[in-house]
Amino acid sequence: MARTDEQGKTPVRPPQGTGGPLLGWREWVGLPGLGLPLIKAKVDTGARTSTLHAFYVEIFRRGGEERVRFGVHPLRGRAMVEVHCEAPVLDRRVVSDSGGHKEQRCVIRTPLEIGGRVWPIEVTLTNREDMLFRMLLGRTAIAGRGIVDPARSFVAGRRRNPVAAYREPTGGESG
């Protein structure tokens, strides 16, 4: 049976020439390397860099390697759901937010899972507690991997009970 979008109208097929999925302006994604099976992301082609909500960010060294430990509230409005993650620091970059404010952020690399596909992306860490989406999926993460239809949402699939994905203790490491 063919999959259809959330309105049950259009069959979901990979766009021709990309080999990747068709994406809506918002999607449920996973970051399995960080122990985040489900997080709602805004697919933001206006943002170059992908960003993940981190309510704390702690940089440290282990074996000569710079690493970052951070906490994520993956589900908006569910502060009791928290995942503590750790990953190598790939870089530190000055990023401008949508209001033009500049901030230096840690950058990590982690696998992204969306629409049945997995590939590595770079993600910056910042506090997005007051934002509608816990993650922004920027254009460099999806370039050549899919096409965004800004008129559609959750093309890769809806999740009826996202809290269930976090019933088991999680936590992960990217690398």
N, C-alpha and C positions, 0 to 999 in steps of 0.2 A: 504494500500500500504506500502511495506517495505521501510524503510529509507536506503539510500546508502551513502557511503563516498563521499568526494568532487569530486573524479574522476568519480563518478557514477558507480563504479565497484562492490565493495563488500558490501553486506548488513551489517549494523551496528547492532551487537548483543552484549549483555554483555558477557564477558568472562566467561566460565564455572568455577564455584567454587568461584568466587569473589563477585557475586551479584552486581557488579559495571560495569561502562561503559568501553568500549575500548577507549583509548585516543591516539591521535597522539602526536608528539613531540612539537607541538604548538596547542593551543586551545583558543577559546573565552570562558571566564568564567564570572560569576557574583559574586559580593560580596554584596548581598542585604542588609545586616545589616549595611553597610557603605554608602548606596545610590549609589553604583557603579553597574549599571545593566550590563555593558559590558566592559571587559578589556582583551586585548590579553596577554596570559601567555605562557611562555616557560615552558613546562613540563620537569623538570630537575632532573632526578633520581640521578645525581651526587651531587646534593645539598641536604643536610639533611633538611634544614629549608626553608620555603616559605618566599618570600620577596615581599613587595609592595613598589612601588615608592611613595615617599613623598617629595615634594619640600620644605616643612618646617615641623618641628616637635616641638611642644611646650608642655612641661609637666607641669601639674598644679594639685592642690588638690581641691576636692569638697566634702564636708561632710566627711572629713577624708579619702577619697578614692583617690588614685593616678590615674590620667587620662591623656590622651594625645589627643591633637588637632593637626590635620595635613591636609595638602593640597595635592591633587592628580591631576595630569594631566593624565587622563586615556587613552587618545589617542595620540600616538606618532605623533609629528609634528602639533598638534592642541593645542597650549598653551592657546588659548582662552577658551578651555573647561577645567574648573577646578571644583573640588568637594572638599568641606571642610568637614572633618569628625571628629568625637570624639568617643573615646572608653576608657574603663578601661584599665590600664596597668596591664597585666598579670605577666610580668617578665621583667627583663633587662638581656640581654645576650651578651657575646662577640662572634661575628661571624666573620669568615674568609671569605673574598670574593675570587673569582677565582684566583686573583693575589697573594693571601696569606696575604693581608692586614687585620689586625684585627680592629674591630670597635664595640663599645658597642651600642646595639640597643634596642629600646623598642619592646616588644612582646605583641600583642593583640590576642584575640580569636574572630573569626567572621565566620558566615556561608559562605560556598563556594557553588555556584551553577554551575554544569557542567553536560552536557548530561542528563538533566531532573532530576537530583538528587541533594540533598542538604545535607551537613554535616558540622560540625564545624571544623575549622582548626586554627592553630596558625600561625601568620604572623609577621615577623619583618618589621620595617619601615626604609627605607634609600633612599637617593636621587639616582634615576636611570635615570636621565634626559638624559644622554648621551648614554644610553643602548638601544638596539633594542626592548626590551620587558619591559613593565611597571611592570610586575610581573613575578617572578619565582615560579613555583609550585613544591616544594621539595618533596622528597620521603616520608617523614613522613605524609604529607597531603594526599597522595594517597595510602599508604600501606594498603592492604586488601580491597581497595575500587575500584580498577580498574587495568587494564593492559595497559602498554604503548607500542605502536608499533612505534619505532623510524623512520620507513620508511614512515610514514603517517602523514598528517597534517589535522587539523580541522575535525577530525572524528566525534566529537560531534555536528558539524554543522558550516557552514560558515555564516558570517554576511555581507551582501552587503552594508549596510549604517549604520555603527556604530555611526556616529554623531547623527542620529535620536534618539538614545537611551538617549541622553543627552539634548534634546530640552527643557524638563521641568526642572525647578530648582530641584536639588537633594542635598542630604546631609544626613548623617545617623549616627547611633550610634550602636556600637556592644555591646553585653552584654547579 
